[in-house]
């Protein structure tokens, strides 16, 4: 019993259609799986980026605090140096004033020095 060629052709077409549909479904499943994996990777990368951003913020905050602390320490040091310099300068000015006063009053000098200074 031989089936007409059209029926054979129809069966072959139906089988080919099912085969192609099965391949398409398998390809779709692979694509969905890859998309899922890619989504997980992207989520992981997003989490990694978020953690890196938080860490960077913490580093910047810490650096800002350290910079401020360093500025304060430098200001304290400069203030101390200026205070010491002022004290030394005041002592020097006092010594210079004493010297000027000593030179201003001839009575404070011996007579011999007065003659040399005045040209006698």
Backbone as ProteinMPNN parsed JSONL, in Angstrom:
{"seq_chain_A": "XXXXXXXXXXXXXXXXXXXXXXXXXXXXXXXXXXXXXXXXXXXXXXXXXXXXXXXXXXXXXXXXXXXXXXXXXXXXXXXXXXXXXXXXXXXXXXXXXXXXXXXXXXXXXXXXXXXXXXXX", "coords_chain_A": {"N_chain_A": [[0.84, -1.164, 0.0], [0.85, 1.738, -0.951], [1.369, 5.072, -0.213], [0.055, 8.066, -1.403], [2.205, 10.405, -3.03], [1.874, 13.038, -2.176], [0.958, 12.805, 0.444], [3.137, 11.597, 1.658], [4.963, 13.633, 1.28], [3.73, 15.584, 2.836], [3.906, 14.438, 5.401], [6.694, 14.362, 5.666], [7.213, 17.126, 5.598], [5.859, 17.908, 7.899], [7.359, 16.541, 9.853], [9.829, 17.748, 9.436], [9.158, 20.328, 10.105], [8.601, 19.996, 12.842], [11.124, 19.215, 13.701], [12.622, 21.531, 13.143], [11.254, 23.304, 14.815], [11.835, 22.179, 17.293], [14.634, 22.539, 17.34], [14.663, 25.323, 17.293], [13.431, 25.853, 19.73], [15.324, 24.751, 21.449], [17.495, 26.407, 20.861], [16.392, 28.819, 21.711], [16.16, 28.284, 24.447], [18.892, 28.047, 25.101], [19.669, 30.667, 24.557], [18.125, 32.097, 26.425], [19.23, 31.045, 28.741], [21.902, 31.932, 28.501], [21.383, 34.658, 28.581], [20.395, 34.896, 31.155], [22.677, 34.158, 32.625], [24.345, 36.238, 31.83], [22.923, 38.377, 32.894], [23.187, 37.823, 35.621], [25.953, 38.107, 35.837], [26.172, 40.815, 35.205], [24.745, 41.913, 37.323], [26.38, 41.118, 39.396], [28.653, 42.58, 38.68], [27.606, 45.117, 38.955], [27.104, 45.161, 41.696], [29.749, 44.938, 42.517], [30.759, 47.338, 41.523], [29.263, 49.13, 43.051], [30.239, 48.511, 45.613], [32.896, 49.256, 45.228], [32.553, 51.985, 44.776], [31.57, 52.782, 47.279], [33.795, 52.161, 48.83], [35.647, 53.891, 47.694], [34.496, 56.342, 48.399], [34.809, 56.18, 51.173], [37.601, 56.165, 51.339], [38.174, 58.694, 50.273], [36.911, 60.312, 52.18], [38.394, 59.667, 54.467], [40.903, 60.558, 53.6], [40.368, 63.288, 53.398], [39.879, 63.905, 56.09], [42.382, 63.297, 57.176], [43.939, 65.159, 55.804], [42.906, 67.546, 56.8], [43.611, 67.255, 59.493], [46.389, 67.268, 59.214], [46.724, 69.87, 58.234], [45.899, 71.327, 60.493], [47.868, 70.518, 62.331], [50.126, 71.542, 61.064], [49.516, 74.266, 61.194], [49.56, 74.62, 63.984], [52.26, 74.054, 64.485], [53.485, 76.104, 62.97], [52.504, 78.315, 64.394], [53.738, 77.906, 66.89], [56.442, 78.156, 66.126], [56.438, 80.805, 65.259], [55.775, 82.079, 67.662], [58.058, 81.477, 69.214], [59.971, 82.786, 67.643], [59.057, 85.409, 67.9], [59.509, 85.801, 70.65], [62.32, 85.57, 70.714], [62.969, 87.719, 69.042], [61.954, 89.867, 70.556], [63.653, 89.729, 72.746], [66.049, 90.295, 71.433], [65.493, 92.891, 70.493], [65.245, 94.184, 72.956], [67.865, 93.921, 73.864], [69.192, 95.449, 71.908], [68.014, 97.95, 72.399], [69.032, 98.428, 74.966], [71.707, 98.647, 74.3], [71.628, 100.92, 72.625], [70.754, 102.815, 74.466], [72.917, 102.751, 76.194], [74.864, 103.82, 74.569], [73.83, 106.315, 74.126], [73.961, 107.792, 76.501], [76.576, 109.504, 77.63], [77.708, 109.543, 80.126], [77.612, 107.036, 81.058], [79.696, 105.82, 79.855], [83.247, 105.216, 79.994], [85.662, 107.908, 80.496], [87.784, 107.971, 78.704], [86.797, 106.659, 76.445], [84.883, 108.476, 75.653], [86.399, 110.592, 74.718], [87.632, 109.448, 72.478], [85.475, 108.924, 70.842], [84.411, 111.457, 70.448], [86.423, 112.737, 69.158], [88.6, 113.941, 70.362]], "CA_chain_A": [[0.0, 0.0, 0.0], [1.675, 2.896, -1.181], [0.647, 6.331, 0.02], [0.34, 9.023, -2.475], [3.377, 11.256, -2.802], [1.502, 14.26, -1.455], [0.873, 12.472, 1.86], [4.516, 11.429, 2.08], [5.542, 14.979, 1.321], [3.116, 16.272, 3.97], [4.527, 13.884, 6.603], [8.077, 14.856, 5.724], [7.127, 18.556, 5.915], [5.465, 17.97, 9.306], [8.524, 16.122, 10.633], [10.852, 18.809, 9.3], [8.648, 21.463, 10.883], [8.8, 19.657, 14.246], [12.563, 19.262, 13.942], [13.016, 22.94, 13.18], [10.654, 23.879, 16.024], [12.627, 21.661, 18.413], [15.913, 23.242, 17.296], [14.403, 26.708, 17.664], [13.187, 25.866, 21.179], [16.615, 24.508, 22.107], [18.259, 27.646, 20.704], [15.767, 29.81, 22.597], [16.543, 27.924, 25.82], [20.291, 28.438, 25.251], [19.712, 32.134, 24.583], [17.594, 32.52, 27.724], [20.229, 30.671, 29.737], [23.013, 32.879, 28.375], [20.897, 35.962, 29.043], [20.351, 34.802, 32.617], [24.058, 34.211, 33.102], [24.827, 37.611, 31.595], [22.258, 39.232, 33.878], [23.851, 37.577, 36.907], [27.271, 38.734, 35.748], [25.989, 42.273, 35.28], [24.347, 42.224, 38.701], [27.614, 40.985, 40.17], [29.495, 43.733, 38.366], [26.944, 46.283, 39.554], [27.412, 45.086, 43.129], [31.176, 45.23, 42.644], [30.904, 48.785, 41.303], [28.707, 49.796, 44.238], [31.207, 48.342, 46.706], [34.068, 50.077, 44.902], [32.168, 53.373, 45.0], [31.533, 53.001, 48.728], [35.169, 52.14, 49.31], [36.262, 55.134, 47.24], [33.955, 57.403, 49.259], [35.457, 56.052, 52.485], [38.994, 56.585, 51.182], [38.167, 60.153, 50.126], [36.566, 60.903, 53.47], [39.562, 59.486, 55.322], [41.947, 61.462, 53.106], [39.966, 64.637, 53.792], [40.111, 64.045, 57.528], [43.836, 63.337, 57.395], [44.435, 66.441, 55.29], [42.506, 68.566, 57.776], [44.455, 67.044, 60.671], [47.723, 67.721, 58.849], [46.672, 71.333, 58.197], [45.862, 71.815, 61.878], [49.19, 70.292, 62.924], [51.039, 72.512, 60.448], [49.185, 75.574, 61.778], [50.079, 74.626, 65.358], [53.716, 74.139, 64.392], [53.822, 77.457, 62.521], [52.209, 79.221, 65.509], [54.797, 77.733, 67.877], [57.664, 78.738, 65.575], [56.261, 82.261, 65.28], [55.846, 82.497, 69.068], [59.473, 81.419, 69.582], [60.639, 83.854, 66.918], [58.662, 86.662, 68.545], [60.233, 85.876, 71.925], [63.724, 85.853, 70.406], [63.059, 89.088, 68.52], [61.761, 90.788, 71.678], [64.917, 89.728, 73.497], [67.029, 91.005, 70.611], [65.124, 94.314, 70.535], [65.602, 94.67, 74.296], [69.324, 94.043, 73.887], [69.527, 96.591, 71.058], [67.61, 99.154, 73.14], [70.019, 98.631, 76.022], [72.916, 99.128, 73.632], [71.364, 102.295, 72.19], [70.733, 103.629, 75.687], [74.292, 102.834, 76.698], [75.603, 104.728, 73.694], [73.197, 107.614, 74.176], [74.359, 108.495, 77.719], [78.024, 109.481, 77.733], [78.12, 109.333, 81.51], [77.717, 105.601, 81.299], [80.943, 105.346, 79.258], [84.472, 105.764, 80.598], [86.094, 109.163, 79.91], [88.682, 107.707, 77.57], [85.957, 106.324, 75.293], [84.191, 109.68, 75.217], [87.351, 111.363, 73.939], [87.851, 108.797, 71.191], [84.27, 109.057, 70.064], [84.177, 112.853, 70.09], [87.521, 113.176, 68.327], [89.598, 114.644, 71.166]], "C_chain_A": [[0.889, 1.233, 0.0], [0.828, 4.144, -1.01], [0.988, 7.271, -1.121], [1.51, 9.937, -2.072], [3.047, 12.52, -2.002], [1.449, 14.003, 0.049], [2.284, 12.279, 2.397], [5.197, 12.799, 2.232], [5.017, 15.75, 2.529], [3.731, 15.77, 5.273], [5.962, 14.398, 6.76], [8.1, 16.34, 6.132], [6.791, 18.734, 7.387], [6.65, 17.583, 10.201], [9.621, 17.197, 10.6], [10.459, 20.037, 10.121], [8.872, 21.208, 12.376], [10.287, 19.698, 14.614], [13.046, 20.706, 14.059], [12.482, 23.638, 14.429], [11.447, 23.445, 17.255], [13.982, 22.353, 18.476], [15.74, 24.703, 17.746], [14.159, 26.821, 19.165], [14.484, 25.664, 21.961], [17.479, 25.77, 22.029], [17.705, 28.741, 21.611], [16.149, 29.535, 24.049], [17.997, 28.304, 26.082], [20.42, 29.965, 25.359], [19.217, 32.669, 25.92], [18.602, 32.212, 28.831], [21.414, 31.64, 29.705], [22.604, 34.26, 28.882], [20.832, 35.988, 30.569], [21.741, 34.887, 33.227], [24.623, 35.614, 32.963], [24.204, 38.571, 32.611], [22.9, 39.06, 35.252], [25.234, 38.216, 36.944], [27.152, 40.244, 35.896], [25.589, 42.7, 36.692], [25.573, 42.15, 39.606], [28.539, 42.161, 39.932], [28.914, 44.998, 38.99], [27.222, 46.32, 41.054], [28.875, 45.433, 43.386], [31.422, 46.731, 42.483], [30.396, 49.542, 42.519], [29.675, 49.69, 45.413], [32.443, 49.206, 46.472], [33.765, 51.556, 45.135], [32.131, 53.694, 46.49], [32.939, 53.05, 49.303], [35.881, 53.429, 48.908], [35.778, 56.311, 48.088], [34.638, 57.372, 50.628], [36.907, 56.527, 52.418], [39.071, 58.105, 51.067], [37.857, 60.848, 51.446], [37.756, 60.828, 54.417], [40.685, 60.431, 54.896], [41.626, 62.901, 53.485], [40.21, 64.891, 55.266], [41.602, 64.139, 57.838], [44.426, 64.667, 56.924], [44.113, 67.56, 56.272], [43.365, 68.463, 59.032], [45.879, 67.538, 60.403], [47.787, 69.248, 58.793], [46.694, 71.918, 59.605], [47.232, 71.666, 62.541], [50.199, 71.295, 62.358], [50.785, 73.909, 60.998], [49.717, 75.681, 63.201], [51.596, 74.796, 65.356], [54.139, 75.554, 63.991], [53.59, 78.46, 63.648], [53.316, 79.141, 66.56], [56.103, 78.367, 67.4], [57.577, 80.257, 65.626], [56.339, 82.793, 66.717], [57.299, 82.519, 69.53], [60.259, 82.547, 68.914], [60.323, 85.214, 67.545], [59.424, 86.852, 69.859], [61.692, 86.231, 71.683], [63.893, 87.287, 69.901], [62.875, 90.118, 69.633], [63.024, 90.872, 72.53], [65.983, 90.526, 72.744], [66.757, 92.501, 70.626], [65.493, 94.904, 71.891], [67.105, 94.861, 74.404], [69.771, 95.242, 73.066], [69.172, 97.886, 71.767], [68.607, 99.471, 74.255], [71.31, 99.182, 75.431], [72.77, 100.576, 73.197], [71.388, 103.225, 73.392], [72.145, 103.808, 76.237], [75.105, 103.812, 75.864], [75.062, 106.156, 73.765], [73.676, 108.42, 75.388], [75.859, 108.408, 77.885], [78.502, 109.251, 79.162], [78.301, 107.86, 81.805], [79.023, 105.051, 80.752], [82.143, 105.912, 80.02], [84.93, 107.004, 79.827], [86.953, 108.955, 78.688], [87.873, 107.412, 76.31], [85.276, 107.558, 74.762], [85.117, 110.521, 74.347], [87.548, 110.77, 72.555], [86.653, 109.008, 70.288], [84.106, 110.498, 69.601], [85.321, 113.422, 69.277], [88.589, 113.927, 69.086], [90.767, 113.824, 71.488]], "O_chain_A": [[1.557, 1.587, 0.972], [-0.261, 4.268, -1.569], [2.076, 7.24, -1.697], [1.738, 10.187, -0.889], [3.879, 13.003, -1.234], [1.841, 14.859, 0.842], [2.594, 12.754, 3.49], [5.909, 13.055, 3.202], [5.766, 16.484, 3.174], [4.048, 16.567, 6.155], [6.377, 14.81, 7.844], [8.939, 16.744, 6.937], [7.356, 19.599, 8.056], [6.904, 18.246, 11.206], [10.246, 17.5, 11.616], [11.298, 20.691, 10.741], [9.292, 22.113, 13.097], [10.658, 20.155, 15.695], [13.795, 21.046, 14.974], [13.172, 24.462, 15.029], [11.699, 24.249, 18.152], [14.435, 22.718, 19.561], [16.567, 25.239, 18.482], [14.621, 27.767, 19.803], [14.719, 26.306, 22.985], [18.115, 26.155, 23.009], [18.467, 29.501, 22.209], [16.432, 30.469, 24.8], [18.317, 28.824, 27.151], [21.199, 30.473, 26.166], [19.813, 33.585, 26.486], [18.802, 33.015, 29.742], [21.872, 32.109, 30.747], [23.39, 34.947, 29.535], [21.176, 36.992, 31.195], [21.96, 35.591, 34.213], [25.296, 36.117, 33.863], [24.876, 39.466, 33.124], [23.129, 40.039, 35.962], [25.637, 38.793, 37.954], [27.926, 40.873, 36.616], [26.046, 43.728, 37.19], [25.778, 43.004, 40.468], [29.141, 42.683, 40.87], [29.651, 45.846, 39.493], [27.534, 47.371, 41.613], [29.2, 46.129, 44.348], [32.207, 47.318, 43.227], [31.034, 50.495, 42.969], [29.903, 50.669, 46.125], [32.97, 49.813, 47.404], [34.614, 52.296, 45.632], [32.603, 54.748, 46.916], [33.239, 53.881, 50.161], [36.636, 53.994, 49.7], [36.571, 57.179, 48.452], [35.0, 58.415, 51.172], [37.387, 57.206, 53.325], [39.928, 58.735, 51.687], [38.475, 61.858, 51.783], [38.088, 61.806, 55.087], [41.343, 61.035, 55.743], [42.525, 63.656, 53.856], [40.688, 65.958, 55.65], [42.028, 64.954, 58.656], [45.309, 65.227, 57.574], [44.953, 68.42, 56.541], [43.798, 69.481, 59.573], [46.498, 68.157, 61.269], [48.762, 69.853, 59.239], [47.413, 72.879, 59.879], [47.699, 72.575, 63.228], [51.028, 71.83, 63.094], [51.73, 74.66, 61.242], [50.264, 76.715, 63.584], [52.145, 75.583, 66.127], [55.041, 76.133, 64.597], [54.401, 79.367, 63.837], [53.78, 80.165, 67.063], [56.792, 79.034, 68.171], [58.544, 80.921, 65.997], [56.916, 83.856, 66.949], [57.728, 83.478, 70.172], [61.107, 83.182, 69.542], [61.205, 86.058, 67.7], [59.924, 87.942, 70.139], [62.243, 87.094, 72.366], [64.836, 87.982, 70.28], [63.568, 91.135, 69.651], [63.413, 91.951, 72.979], [66.717, 91.321, 73.331], [67.687, 93.297, 70.758], [66.005, 96.021, 71.956], [67.569, 95.85, 74.972], [70.653, 95.983, 73.499], [69.957, 98.833, 71.74], [68.977, 100.627, 74.463], [71.929, 100.08, 76.001], [73.688, 101.376, 73.381], [71.979, 104.304, 73.336], [72.512, 104.893, 76.69], [75.938, 104.547, 76.395], [75.793, 107.106, 73.483], [73.782, 109.642, 75.292], [76.377, 107.351, 78.245], [79.628, 108.794, 79.359], [79.057, 107.484, 82.701], [79.433, 103.95, 81.12], [82.046, 106.981, 80.623], [84.626, 107.144, 78.642], [86.845, 109.712, 77.724], [88.23, 107.868, 75.224], [85.1, 107.693, 73.551], [84.679, 111.099, 73.352], [87.623, 111.501, 71.567], [86.811, 109.247, 69.09], [83.698, 110.732, 68.464], [85.186, 114.524, 68.744], [89.449, 114.526, 68.441], [91.685, 114.294, 72.161]]}, "name": "protein", "num_of_chains": 1, "seq": "XXXXXXXXXXXXXXXXXXXXXXXXXXXXXXXXXXXXXXXXXXXXXXXXXXXXXXXXXXXXXXXXXXXXXXXXXXXXXXXXXXXXXXXXXXXXXXXXXXXXXXXXXXXXXXXXXXXXXXXX"}
